[in-house]
Amino acid sequence: MPAAAPPRTYEDFVKVHGVLIAASGLPRSLHRRLFDKLSSETFDGGAYFQVEPCEEGRQRRLVLTAGALPRESDVFLVDHAWTFRLPDAYNQLLEVPGLAQRMAALMCVDIDLNPSDAEEAEGVGEENFKLNVADVVENEIREAKEKGNDTVRWLELEEMDIDDDMLLSLELTSKFPDLLALSLCGNKLKNVGVVAEELTKFKSLRALWLNNNPVEKCDVQMEQQILKGCPGLEIYNSRFTPNYGEWALGFCGGVYGKDNPDFGHQGESPLKNITSLDLSDRCIRSLKNKPFSPVEMPLLSHLNIRGNPLEDSVSELFTLLKRFPSLQSLEVDIPGPLGDNAVEIAESLPSIYLLNGVKASQIFETGKLVVDSMLQPRFPEWTAEESVVDRVVNAMWLYVMTYRLADEEKLDESSVWYVMDELGSALRHSDEPNFRVAPFLYMPDGTLESAVSYSILWPIRNVDSGDECTRDFLFGIGEDKQRSARLTAYFHTPQNYFLQEYKKFCQNLQSKRLPSSLGKSSFVRSLCRSDGEPLHVYTDIPQVEEFLTRPEFVITFEMKNADIIWTSTQVDEEVKKATGITERQVINQFPFEACLVMKHHLADTVQKAHGSPEWLQPTYNLETQLSPLIGDYFSREKDGANNLWILKPWNMARTIDTTVTDNLSAIIRMMETGPKICQKYIEHPALFQGKKFDLRYVVLVRSINPLELFLADVFWVRLANNPYTLEKRSLFVYETHFTVMNYRGTINHKNTPEFVNEFEQEHNVQWLDIHERVRMMIKSVFEAAASVQPEMHSPTSRAIYGVDVMLDTNFQPKLLEVTYCPDCTRACKYDTENLFGTKNAVKGRDFYNYVFGCLFLDEENNVSRL
């Protein structure tokens, strides 16, 4: 960290940083302490805290090792180990020496790459050779005799390379005729018939594990044959069979196991001493089973039934559970077999003290419908072949934080992301944290150019030596901002809840079908002045001023003198009052057009009118629809479907702050940089010579009621610069996945007739067929707006909109966005040919002449009515 000259006095510091200090939330009592540490660059956290590995090396935690630290007694500086803007992340990890390795260690994604660990594992392997199967079998028989048992009841032959022939040669049924439990996990058993015939000879078998064998691919067929031959089998591959009873319950309750495979006390109930029973993920379809009763388990106080497809009715389950006199703690999916409301579940089971780890009293106080205090942390996943850089890119969303720079003039368009150093990154989450962290920009020279970014850390509770130090990852975010759903970025939250929310979302879309309001004929008058003068046009758009040359129109530089106001800025009621705009003046924007030009409103408009049309990719407003999005993600993950998504800010152009990712944590964390939609990425677009492209169409709107639309015959293609690929690194390369090169990259202009001709030849299609589908889609979009937002109608509004379209591999159009007052530089710059109708030459300089002719003079040159 470069040394910075400190402000001369504390007063200077407060004067420069007053707003930043207030925004951080740091108590006033610590302001001078912060100044002292910043001035002297004092990083003394190491004297107070220690970083420790936890979760078997998958995480680290921060522990206070100094004496007790009272609430708001000190503040600590935390350095930023990595600061970046998202498009630069991948290249920085590749190019900055040591950065990827440091981040991998900090994020615990290098635990399989540590040479010392590998050497240690190798040493262990040399000292412990694997016994062969015959030796294991003989050892089991010998140990049973030594213990005074006449037979072996539990046998584990796991990862012994046993194949079908070896299974037969072992003659296990003759050696262990009274076997109750057998595990053959991780072997090479393939043939269903051979394996089933051999194993069904065990007539006393209660549990069988064949996981991680090739035969597992035929699991249903295998299970059917096994159950037919072993009617007493209660557990198969960790799942309860329909025949489950006392033995399976006893196994899950700790009564039965390798050292105690059966109950030897005749006349006694084997389940009577069970106090805790974990039945999670056992594929149980019914709890109406004689051994599952308060008579058999009178002391049962904790029950976990998560992850089971229970088919018992809600009332049947409540009746059954109420009968257990000692039951105080219950874990169950919400929504799930007991309903979708934690409050109602707690009310229906008044003896329950803890529901999913949360006190019933707390559930009643907060009114939360879904509760779970026992969420498991979300760890990064990777393959052995995955590079360190890819591992870090995947894991960083569990660690990064963000801020956006701003000065007196403007807010920076792209956010800054950062990773705190090893000490700061070891702070784990708690809903009741004992520390608070905030970013802080120290400006030693009083200017943004001199700024150095830190995080500041201070205790908000009394902390004792040995306590873990935690922070709230979602500080200031409550349920009104989808807190529970946003925790999914860091924890494994109940999937059933989100799948249910997704199902509701889909059902709601299916019910949407609004009638079209498209007018059959136009009643919109053309504009003309009573004095016969040309129409006066005020504009702040250079192309209009330069290329609107028809004698019927004349440019004026006084807005109050204009008949037509054609502007790129928003004209609201305040602007009208300030500039003196009157009701007689026509403006190039419609009221409430946000229903089209703001991305979240556009999706909402289409969904309200058409539900889920094929031409709109699944789209979610992250500010209100995060739960169904997560459900959609989980559903695709479960089905093995593509899960690549694109995040777009509500109201930013030029792909600013737009990201493509398949990382659920990343999707949720992106909400922190501003309101966005999340839309299913078109992972298989139609390509032009191997590159991605989209199409810009211009729509002319004379009227909303009746709806009078025209499509300009001139459209243009926008091409990406790089060949299209879904390789992970490419997601950070703008010129591969995006096509707007006006503001970055190099524009490779392709004249539309040339593009169409070459595209038809490359794909053996007729462009007219594609064009007709595009026309119908655009018409449907504006019909939706007219139906959903009839307030758009205004007799003094005429406008053009840019509609961006992409084609998928089946050449079906997909709506990307609708743009107000689109940039028509290309339309004015390039001469082209009308591909439809007359197929005449179209001069670029005439673009605004025929646009204004259509909108204001009722002409239809180089446009077609929709």
Secondary structure as UniProt FT lines:
FT   HELIX           10..24
FT   HELIX           28..30
FT   HELIX           31..40
FT   HELIX           45..47
FT   STRAND          49..54
FT   HELIX           55..57
FT   STRAND          59..64
FT   TURN            71..72
FT   STRAND          76..78
FT   STRAND          80..84
FT   HELIX           86..88
FT   HELIX           89..95
FT   TURN            97..98
FT   HELIX           99..106
FT   TURN            107..108
FT   TURN            111..113
FT   HELIX           115..127
FT   HELIX           133..146
FT   TURN            147..148
FT   STRAND          154..156
FT   HELIX           164..170
FT   HELIX           172..175
FT   TURN            177..178
FT   STRAND          181..183
FT   TURN            185..186
FT   HELIX           192..199
FT   TURN            200..201
FT   TURN            203..204
FT   STRAND          207..209
FT   TURN            211..212
FT   HELIX           214..218
FT   HELIX           219..229
FT   TURN            231..232
FT   STRAND          235..236
FT   TURN            237..238
FT   STRAND          239..240
FT   TURN            242..243
FT   HELIX           246..252
FT   TURN            253..254
FT   TURN            258..259
FT   TURN            266..267
FT   TURN            270..273
FT   STRAND          276..278
FT   TURN            280..281
FT   TURN            290..291
FT   TURN            294..296
FT   TURN            298..299
FT   STRAND          302..304
FT   TURN            306..307
FT   HELIX           314..322
FT   TURN            325..326
FT   STRAND          329..331
FT   TURN            337..338
FT   HELIX           342..348
FT   TURN            350..351
FT   STRAND          354..355
FT   TURN            356..357
FT   STRAND          358..359
FT   HELIX           360..366
FT   STRAND          376..377
FT   TURN            384..385
FT   HELIX           388..395
FT   HELIX           396..398
FT   STRAND          401..403
FT   STRAND          416..420
FT   HELIX           422..425
FT   STRAND          428..429
FT   STRAND          435..442
FT   TURN            444..445
FT   HELIX           448..450
FT   STRAND          452..459
FT   TURN            465..466
FT   STRAND          468..471
FT   TURN            473..476
FT   HELIX           479..481
FT   HELIX           483..486
FT   HELIX           487..489
FT   STRAND          491..492
FT   HELIX           495..510
FT   TURN            530..531
FT   STRAND          535..539
FT   HELIX           542..547
FT   TURN            551..552
FT   STRAND          553..555
FT   HELIX           559..561
FT   STRAND          564..566
FT   HELIX           573..579
FT   TURN            583..584
FT   STRAND          586..587
FT   TURN            591..593
FT   HELIX           594..597
FT   HELIX           599..610
FT   TURN            614..615
FT   STRAND          619..621
FT   TURN            622..624
FT   HELIX           626..639
FT   STRAND          645..649
FT   TURN            650..651
FT   TURN            654..657
FT   STRAND          659..661
FT   HELIX           664..669
FT   HELIX           670..673
FT   STRAND          676..680
FT   STRAND          687..688
FT   TURN            689..690
FT   STRAND          691..704
FT   TURN            705..706
FT   STRAND          707..712
FT   STRAND          716..723
FT   HELIX           728..732
FT   HELIX           734..737
FT   HELIX           752..763
FT   HELIX           767..788
FT   HELIX           790..792
FT   TURN            795..796
FT   STRAND          799..808
FT   TURN            809..810
FT   STRAND          813..820
FT   HELIX           825..829
FT   STRAND          832..833
FT   TURN            837..838
FT   STRAND          841..842
FT   HELIX           844..846
FT   HELIX           847..857
FT   TURN            861..862
FT   STRAND          863..865
//
